[in-house]
Amino acid sequence: MLSGQAAAPEAAPLVVKRAIWAANQLRSKPYRYGGGHASFMDNAYDCSGTVSYSLGGAGLIKSPMSSSDFRRFGERGHGKWITVYARSGHTFAVIAGLRLDTTPYVTGRERWKPAWQLTPRMPTGFDARHPVGL
């Protein structure tokens, strides 16, 4: 990861590369509760707005989704390339092994913003979902 940007593995499907490219566009955007819900284009994003922007940029969804919506997204379980973790009130995604989240989930005192996170996050209490075929 270079300056907050992620790079997709060469063998990744084009749709996965597009999801990563889209998420990279948010690295300078701030966090705002409800950000990215009315439209993919916003000046700030929350957790589900961030995941929506990435999946929308890949052509996997047609409009932004809430955390509750993501609990019913795609198919159950972990995907090979993309897994969305959703619970009431929070959503994050792991795309090609990289965690896209608005919180680092280290001490809870870090600044929230759309970003690729370097720390792992246990998905306890989250529903794991993935796009069909990915």
C-alpha positions as CSV (number, residue, x, y, z in Angstrom):
1,M,0.0,0.0,0.0
2,L,1.4,3.3,-1.1
3,S,0.1,6.7,0.3
4,G,-3.2,5.1,1.3
5,Q,-3.8,3.5,-2.1
6,A,-4.2,-0.2,-2.6
7,A,-3.2,-2.2,-5.6
8,A,-5.0,-5.3,-6.8
9,P,-3.2,-8.5,-7.4
10,E,-2.4,-9.0,-11.1
11,A,-4.5,-12.2,-11.2
12,A,-7.6,-10.5,-9.7
13,P,-10.7,-10.3,-11.9
14,L,-11.3,-6.9,-13.6
15,V,-14.3,-6.2,-11.3
16,V,-12.1,-6.6,-8.2
17,K,-9.5,-4.2,-9.7
18,R,-12.3,-1.7,-10.3
19,A,-13.6,-2.0,-6.7
20,I,-10.1,-1.3,-5.4
21,W,-9.6,1.6,-7.8
22,A,-12.9,3.1,-6.7
23,A,-12.1,2.8,-3.0
24,N,-8.7,4.4,-3.7
25,Q,-10.7,7.5,-4.8
26,L,-12.0,8.0,-1.3
27,R,-8.7,8.2,0.5
28,S,-8.9,12.0,0.9
29,K,-12.6,12.1,1.9
30,P,-13.7,12.6,5.5
31,Y,-16.1,10.6,7.5
32,R,-19.7,11.7,7.9
33,Y,-22.6,9.7,9.2
34,G,-25.0,9.1,6.3
35,G,-22.4,10.2,3.8
36,G,-22.7,8.4,0.4
37,H,-26.2,7.2,1.1
38,A,-28.2,9.5,-1.2
39,S,-25.8,9.1,-4.1
40,F,-22.4,7.5,-4.8
41,M,-21.1,11.0,-5.3
42,D,-20.7,12.9,-2.0
43,N,-18.2,15.0,-0.2
44,A,-17.9,12.6,2.8
45,Y,-18.7,8.9,3.5
46,D,-19.7,6.7,6.3
47,C,-19.0,2.9,6.5
48,S,-21.7,1.7,4.2
49,G,-21.3,4.7,1.9
50,T,-17.7,3.7,1.5
51,V,-18.4,0.1,0.7
52,S,-21.2,1.2,-1.6
53,Y,-18.9,3.5,-3.5
54,S,-16.4,0.7,-4.0
55,L,-18.9,-1.9,-5.1
56,G,-20.8,0.7,-7.3
57,G,-17.5,1.6,-9.0
58,A,-17.1,-2.0,-9.9
59,G,-20.6,-2.2,-11.3
60,L,-21.7,-4.7,-8.5
61,I,-24.5,-2.5,-7.2
62,K,-26.7,0.1,-8.8
63,S,-27.3,2.4,-5.8
64,P,-25.9,3.0,-2.3
65,M,-26.8,0.5,0.4
66,S,-27.1,0.8,4.2
67,S,-25.5,-1.6,6.7
68,S,-28.9,-3.3,7.0
69,D,-29.2,-3.7,3.2
70,F,-25.7,-5.3,3.1
71,R,-26.9,-7.9,5.6
72,R,-28.9,-9.3,2.6
73,F,-26.4,-8.5,-0.1
74,G,-25.3,-11.2,-2.6
75,E,-24.7,-14.7,-1.1
76,R,-24.0,-15.8,2.4
77,G,-20.5,-16.5,3.5
78,H,-17.0,-15.5,2.6
79,G,-16.2,-14.7,-1.0
80,K,-13.0,-15.6,-2.9
81,W,-12.2,-12.0,-3.8
82,I,-14.7,-9.8,-2.0
83,T,-16.5,-10.2,1.4
84,V,-18.8,-7.6,2.9
85,Y,-19.2,-7.8,6.7
86,A,-22.4,-6.1,7.9
87,R,-24.3,-5.7,11.2
88,S,-26.8,-3.2,12.4
89,G,-24.8,0.1,12.5
90,H,-21.5,-0.9,10.8
91,T,-20.2,-2.4,7.5
92,F,-16.7,-3.0,6.2
93,A,-15.3,-5.1,3.3
94,V,-12.3,-7.2,2.6
95,I,-11.3,-6.9,-1.1
96,A,-8.4,-9.1,-2.4
97,G,-7.3,-9.5,1.3
98,L,-7.3,-5.8,2.1
99,R,-9.7,-4.3,4.7
100,L,-11.8,-1.3,3.5
101,D,-13.2,0.3,6.6
102,T,-13.9,3.7,8.1
103,T,-12.3,2.8,11.5
104,P,-8.9,1.3,12.1
105,Y,-10.4,-0.6,15.1
106,V,-7.2,-0.5,17.1
107,T,-7.9,1.7,20.2
108,G,-11.2,3.3,19.2
109,R,-9.6,6.7,19.4
110,E,-8.4,7.0,15.9
111,R,-9.9,9.4,13.4
112,W,-12.6,7.7,11.3
113,K,-12.4,8.1,7.5
114,P,-12.8,5.9,4.4
115,A,-9.5,4.0,4.1
116,W,-7.6,0.8,3.6
117,Q,-6.8,-0.4,7.1
118,L,-3.6,-2.2,8.0
119,T,-4.9,-3.8,11.2
120,P,-7.1,-7.0,11.2
121,R,-10.6,-6.9,12.5
122,M,-12.4,-9.9,13.9
123,P,-15.8,-10.1,12.2
124,T,-17.6,-11.4,15.3
125,G,-21.2,-10.3,15.2
126,F,-21.1,-9.5,11.5
127,D,-22.9,-11.2,8.7
128,A,-20.5,-12.2,5.9
129,R,-21.8,-11.7,2.4
130,H,-20.2,-11.7,-1.0
131,P,-21.1,-10.9,-4.6
132,V,-22.2,-13.9,-6.6
133,G,-19.2,-15.6,-8.2
134,L,-16.6,-13.5,-6.3
